Amino acid sequence: MNATIRIWAACAAILIGATGTDMAAERLVILSTNDTHSQIEPDADNQGGIARRRALIDSIRGAERNVMLLDAGDAVQGTVYFNMFRGEVECAMLDSLGYDARIMGNHEFDNGMEVLAGFYRKMRTPLLCANYQLHGTPLEGLSKPFIIRQYAGRRIAVVGINLLPDGMIAPENSVGVKYANAAEIADLTAEYLKRVEHADFVIALTHVGYSGGRDNNPTDDMIVRRSRHIDMVVGGHSHTVLNPASSKSSPTWLKNADGRDVLVTQTGSKGRNLGYTAIDLDKMAVEGYKLLPVDSRYDERAASYPALHAFLKPYKAKVDSLMHHTVCHSAEAMGKSSAKMWNLVGDAGFEIASDVSGLKIDMAIMNAGGIRQSFPKGAVSEGLVNSMFPFRNNIVVLEMTGQQLLDALAVMGGRGGDIVSCQARVEYARQGSATPAKILKATLNGKPIDPDASYRVATLDYLAKGGDYMEPMTHCKWLFADRKQFGERMLQYVKGHEAKGKKLKADARQRMVRKD
């Protein structure tokens, strides 16, 4: 009998020890996405896809007791799904995956606040926004500055932080939105959450970019450096792949104002990765952070969601009708960030503007950020062209002084160069993050740009209004504004090549060359 009691006592001790270990190991898993950009289906590299993402998330929820799912903005814009349905599919999918909170990226504003508000009124997922004043706009009353969730007795707070609209959101799409400094509001809100709301851990859910910010438009690195109360940042906007498993990754841990290490996470773009961060709820400290690839390993489980696939079926049928309709052929593959693609778009912009305006134009300036897809070698579909140029931009022709033109090129050099047509050659030296470059040499048709001369420059209305920080263009006279969107003009342009039996091709020479 005594032996039996000893065995029971030993078993009890083991069980008590195991329970104590479990309690000590109580944790919260934070899953995160950012900049998924309407990638409902796997991308051209067979990465990502909404059903796969759900399969991965569900598998983690099945294994973990406490899971929080966050999205850091730009869930829309980038594929035909957004072109055709304006965000309807993406908003429905965010809700169906059970996100705990989301924020707006700059691209959420692309169709205007009225359209955006219409979708947000139907969504269950909380929208967070602490540093935009939205009073008097269609978005009024649809967001809150923060949420607090409780896990194992711990209060976890999430505060939403957005970028400065100026230079990133078309002015007509953000009328009435008042911005407060991201770093100041983030830390003040975090301090309030800890002192008043008794939060144990504060996460800044941001869409400001990892680095390269300015005092009035700080990025995550600046937010952390100026903070004393933020414990973690889940970021977006810059499409940065913050991966501690890669030696090429930027740092994931940054020092705050008190010298304390703060984790900053970001998963890249297109839903190719899912961020996974484990928080020890006993110690209130980060146990670890990693990126989980969203790939074909989850296809079997992804196929087992009949309601999800039934919802997507009619939308997918309409998308497929465009994606399988060939409109031109490319002589070679051209990546969206390649010199060949930039040169093709720059020269197309010049030819389109010259044709539709009837004006003699000196050069064209376009923005690489407006190109959202790459061209494959061979057949190119109508859907691909549409999703490659999805923005509601129009060609305009500006009258610029040579100095204004040089100042605009300096802004372009400051972000590492951008798109110019074949008439231009530019050499520049960068002078620091978020600072205009120094123009070393700039010519048009082999002749130096004269600061005192007048030039006719074709560009997009988004840039002419100061988008992508092209402030020098905002002082120029408009000579012409096209009524058709640039995406429609590009579709006509490539169809014209096909009708003449020509394949799309471009030279590989860089036209804006960094010399520092």
Solvent accessible surface area in square Angstrom, and as a share of the most:
residue,aa,sasa,rsa
1,M,180,0.80
2,N,106,0.54
3,A,50,0.39
4,T,53,0.31
5,I,92,0.47
6,R,153,0.56
7,I,107,0.55
8,W,173,0.61
9,A,58,0.45
10,A,53,0.41
11,C,63,0.38
12,A,44,0.34
13,A,62,0.48
14,I,122,0.62
15,L,119,0.59
16,I,125,0.64
17,G,41,0.39
18,A,50,0.39
19,T,75,0.44
20,G,35,0.34
21,T,87,0.51
22,D,82,0.43
23,M,131,0.58
24,A,54,0.42
25,A,55,0.42
26,E,31,0.14
27,R,75,0.27
28,L,0,0.00
29,V,0,0.00
30,I,1,0.01
31,L,0,0.00
32,S,5,0.03
33,T,1,0.00
34,N,2,0.01
35,D,0,0.00
36,T,6,0.03
37,H,8,0.04
38,S,1,0.01
39,Q,20,0.09
40,I,9,0.04
41,E,52,0.23
42,P,55,0.35
43,D,16,0.08
44,A,111,0.86
45,D,95,0.49
46,N,77,0.39
47,Q,49,0.22
48,G,0,0.00
49,G,3,0.03
50,I,8,0.04
51,A,14,0.11
52,R,13,0.05
53,R,10,0.04
54,R,63,0.23
55,A,0,0.00
56,L,7,0.03
57,I,1,0.00
58,D,28,0.15
59,S,44,0.28
60,I,15,0.08
61,R,85,0.31
62,G,72,0.69
63,A,86,0.67
64,E,35,0.16
65,R,179,0.65
66,N,14,0.07
67,V,25,0.14
68,M,0,0.00
69,L,0,0.00
70,L,0,0.00
71,D,1,0.01
72,A,0,0.00
73,G,0,0.00
74,D,2,0.01
75,A,7,0.06
76,V,9,0.05
77,Q,2,0.01
78,G,5,0.04
79,T,15,0.09
80,V,3,0.02
81,Y,8,0.03
82,F,12,0.05
83,N,52,0.26
84,M,68,0.30
85,F,26,0.11
86,R,98,0.36
87,G,2,0.02
88,E,73,0.33
89,V,0,0.00
90,E,7,0.03
91,C,13,0.08
92,A,34,0.27
93,M,6,0.03
94,L,14,0.07
95,D,17,0.09
96,S,51,0.33
97,L,3,0.02
98,G,37,0.36
99,Y,10,0.04
100,D,30,0.15
101,A,0,0.00
102,R,6,0.02
103,I,3,0.02
104,M,0,0.00
105,G,2,0.02
106,N,8,0.04
107,H,25,0.11
108,E,15,0.07
109,F,2,0.01
110,D,29,0.15
111,N,27,0.14
112,G,12,0.12
113,M,15,0.07
114,E,123,0.55
115,V,40,0.23
116,L,11,0.06
117,A,0,0.00
118,G,25,0.24
119,F,32,0.13
120,Y,16,0.06
121,R,143,0.52
122,K,158,0.67
123,M,24,0.11
124,R,183,0.67
125,T,8,0.05
126,P,28,0.18
127,L,5,0.02
128,L,0,0.00
129,C,8,0.05
130,A,23,0.18
131,N,2,0.01
132,Y,16,0.06
133,Q,96,0.43
134,L,11,0.06
135,H,132,0.59
136,G,65,0.63
137,T,11,0.06
138,P,40,0.25
139,L,0,0.00
140,E,84,0.38
141,G,74,0.71
142,L,48,0.24
143,S,34,0.22
144,K,96,0.41
145,P,62,0.39
146,F,46,0.19
147,I,7,0.04
148,I,39,0.20
149,R,79,0.29
150,Q,119,0.53
151,Y,27,0.10
152,A,65,0.50
153,G,56,0.53
154,R,72,0.26
155,R,75,0.27
156,I,0,0.00
157,A,0,0.00
158,V,0,0.00
159,V,0,0.00
160,G,0,0.00
161,I,0,0.00
162,N,2,0.01
163,L,5,0.02
164,L,24,0.12
165,P,9,0.05
166,D,97,0.50
167,G,13,0.13
168,M,33,0.15
169,I,10,0.05
170,A,19,0.15
171,P,74,0.46
172,E,98,0.44
173,N,28,0.14
174,S,14,0.09
175,V,105,0.61
176,G,41,0.39
177,V,20,0.11
178,K,137,0.58
179,Y,51,0.19
180,A,38,0.30
181,N,29,0.15
182,A,0,0.00
183,A,3,0.03
184,E,109,0.49
185,I,40,0.20
186,A,0,0.00
187,D,23,0.12
188,L,112,0.56
189,T,20,0.11
190,A,0,0.00
191,E,42,0.19
192,Y,91,0.35
193,L,0,0.00
194,K,57,0.24
195,R,166,0.61
196,V,86,0.49
197,E,47,0.21
198,H,128,0.57
199,A,9,0.07
200,D,50,0.26
201,F,7,0.03
202,V,0,0.00
203,I,0,0.00
204,A,0,0.00
205,L,0,0.00
206,T,0,0.00
207,H,0,0.00
208,V,8,0.05
209,G,2,0.02
210,Y,17,0.06
211,S,61,0.39
212,G,35,0.34
213,G,18,0.17
214,R,95,0.34
215,D,104,0.54
216,N,83,0.42
217,N,17,0.09
218,P,0,0.00
219,T,10,0.06
220,D,0,0.00
221,D,22,0.11
222,M,15,0.07
223,I,0,0.00
224,V,0,0.00
225,R,132,0.48
226,R,103,0.37
227,S,1,0.01
228,R,132,0.48
229,H,33,0.15
230,I,1,0.00
231,D,16,0.08
232,M,1,0.00
233,V,0,0.00
234,V,3,0.01
235,G,0,0.00
236,G,0,0.00
237,H,45,0.20
238,S,51,0.33
239,H,65,0.29
240,T,29,0.17
241,V,74,0.43
242,L,0,0.00
243,N,36,0.19
244,P,71,0.45
245,A,96,0.74
246,S,45,0.29
247,S,119,0.77
248,K,190,0.81
249,S,30,0.19
250,S,43,0.28
251,P,85,0.53
252,T,12,0.07
253,W,114,0.40
254,L,30,0.15
255,K,120,0.51
256,N,8,0.04
257,A,43,0.34
258,D,89,0.46
259,G,43,0.41
260,R,95,0.35
261,D,68,0.35
262,V,1,0.00
263,L,0,0.00
264,V,0,0.00
265,T,1,0.00
266,Q,1,0.00
267,T,4,0.02
268,G,3,0.02
269,S,25,0.16
270,K,44,0.19
271,G,4,0.04
272,R,80,0.29
273,N,28,0.14
274,L,0,0.00
275,G,1,0.01
276,Y,26,0.10
277,T,2,0.01
278,A,4,0.03
279,I,0,0.00
280,D,14,0.07
281,L,4,0.02
282,D,80,0.42
283,K,160,0.68
284,M,36,0.16
285,A,45,0.35
286,V,31,0.18
287,E,90,0.40
288,G,32,0.31
289,Y,21,0.08
290,K,99,0.42
291,L,21,0.10
292,L,33,0.16
293,P,59,0.37
294,V,1,0.00
295,D,24,0.12
296,S,57,0.37
297,R,159,0.58
298,Y,45,0.17
299,D,61,0.32
300,E,156,0.70
301,R,108,0.39
302,A,6,0.05
303,A,77,0.59
304,S,69,0.45
305,Y,21,0.08
306,P,105,0.66
307,A,79,0.61
308,L,7,0.03
309,H,75,0.33
310,A,67,0.52
311,F,74,0.31
312,L,15,0.07
313,K,148,0.63
314,P,74,0.47
315,Y,31,0.12
316,K,80,0.34
317,A,62,0.48
318,K,112,0.48
319,V,6,0.04
320,D,36,0.19
321,S,72,0.46
322,L,36,0.18
323,M,69,0.31
324,H,146,0.65
325,H,89,0.40
326,T,61,0.35
327,V,9,0.05
328,C,0,0.00
329,H,62,0.27
330,S,2,0.01
331,A,36,0.28
332,E,50,0.22
333,A,70,0.54
334,M,2,0.01
335,G,35,0.33
336,K,67,0.28
337,S,87,0.56
338,S,38,0.24
339,A,25,0.20
340,K,56,0.24
341,M,0,0.00
342,W,58,0.20
343,N,5,0.03
344,L,9,0.04
345,V,3,0.01
346,G,0,0.00
347,D,32,0.16
348,A,0,0.00
349,G,0,0.00
350,F,39,0.16
351,E,87,0.39
352,I,12,0.06
353,A,0,0.00
354,S,35,0.23
355,D,118,0.61
356,V,41,0.24
357,S,21,0.14
358,G,67,0.65
359,L,51,0.25
360,K,166,0.70
361,I,12,0.06
362,D,45,0.23
363,M,0,0.00
364,A,0,0.00
365,I,1,0.00
366,M,3,0.01
367,N,10,0.05
368,A,22,0.17
369,G,41,0.39
370,G,8,0.08
371,I,7,0.03
372,R,31,0.11
373,Q,27,0.12
374,S,48,0.31
375,F,3,0.01
376,P,57,0.36
377,K,150,0.64
378,G,24,0.23
379,A,55,0.42
380,V,0,0.00
381,S,13,0.08
382,E,30,0.13
383,G,0,0.00
384,L,25,0.12
385,V,0,0.00
386,N,34,0.17
387,S,3,0.02
388,M,0,0.00
389,F,13,0.05
390,P,17,0.10
391,F,28,0.12
392,R,135,0.49
393,N,18,0.09
394,N,27,0.14
395,I,0,0.00
396,V,1,0.00
397,V,0,0.00
398,L,0,0.00
399,E,65,0.29
400,M,1,0.00
401,T,60,0.35
402,G,0,0.00
403,Q,88,0.39
404,Q,40,0.18
405,L,0,0.00
406,L,31,0.16
407,D,59,0.30
408,A,0,0.00
409,L,0,0.00
410,A,11,0.09
411,V,21,0.12
412,M,0,0.00
413,G,0,0.00
414,G,6,0.06
415,R,86,0.31
416,G,35,0.33
417,G,7,0.07
418,D,9,0.05
419,I,1,0.01
420,V,3,0.02
421,S,0,0.00
422,C,65,0.39
423,Q,29,0.13
424,A,1,0.00
425,R,72,0.26
426,V,2,0.01
427,E,56,0.25
428,Y,4,0.02
429,A,17,0.13
430,R,76,0.28
431,Q,106,0.47
432,G,38,0.36
433,S,72,0.47
434,A,33,0.26
435,T,53,0.31
436,P,68,0.43
437,A,5,0.04
438,K,117,0.49
439,I,41,0.21
440,L,85,0.42
441,K,116,0.49
442,A,9,0.07
443,T,13,0.07
444,L,14,0.07
445,N,111,0.57
446,G,64,0.62
447,K,147,0.62
448,P,107,0.67
449,I,10,0.05
450,D,68,0.35
451,P,60,0.38
452,D,135,0.70
453,A,33,0.26
454,S,75,0.48
455,Y,27,0.10
456,R,86,0.31
457,V,0,0.00
458,A,0,0.00
459,T,0,0.00
460,L,6,0.03
461,D,19,0.10
462,Y,37,0.14
463,L,1,0.00
464,A,2,0.01
465,K,79,0.33
466,G,12,0.11
467,G,5,0.05
468,D,19,0.10
469,Y,60,0.23
470,M,0,0.00
471,E,95,0.43
472,P,17,0.10
473,M,0,0.00
474,T,62,0.36
475,H,123,0.55
476,C,15,0.09
477,K,127,0.54
478,W,100,0.35
479,L,55,0.27
480,F,51,0.21
481,A,53,0.41
482,D,11,0.06
483,R,233,0.85
484,K,79,0.33
485,Q,51,0.23
486,F,9,0.04
487,G,10,0.10
488,E,83,0.37
489,R,42,0.15
490,M,0,0.00
491,L,26,0.13
492,Q,84,0.37
493,Y,31,0.12
494,V,0,0.00
495,K,84,0.35
496,G,29,0.28
497,H,40,0.18
498,E,63,0.28
499,A,92,0.71
500,K,150,0.64
501,G,70,0.67
502,K,112,0.47
503,K,118,0.50
504,L,1,0.00
505,K,145,0.62
506,A,22,0.17
507,D,68,0.35
508,A,60,0.46
509,R,148,0.54
510,Q,114,0.51
511,R,10,0.04
512,M,16,0.07
513,V,47,0.27
514,R,124,0.45
515,K,109,0.46
516,D,97,0.50
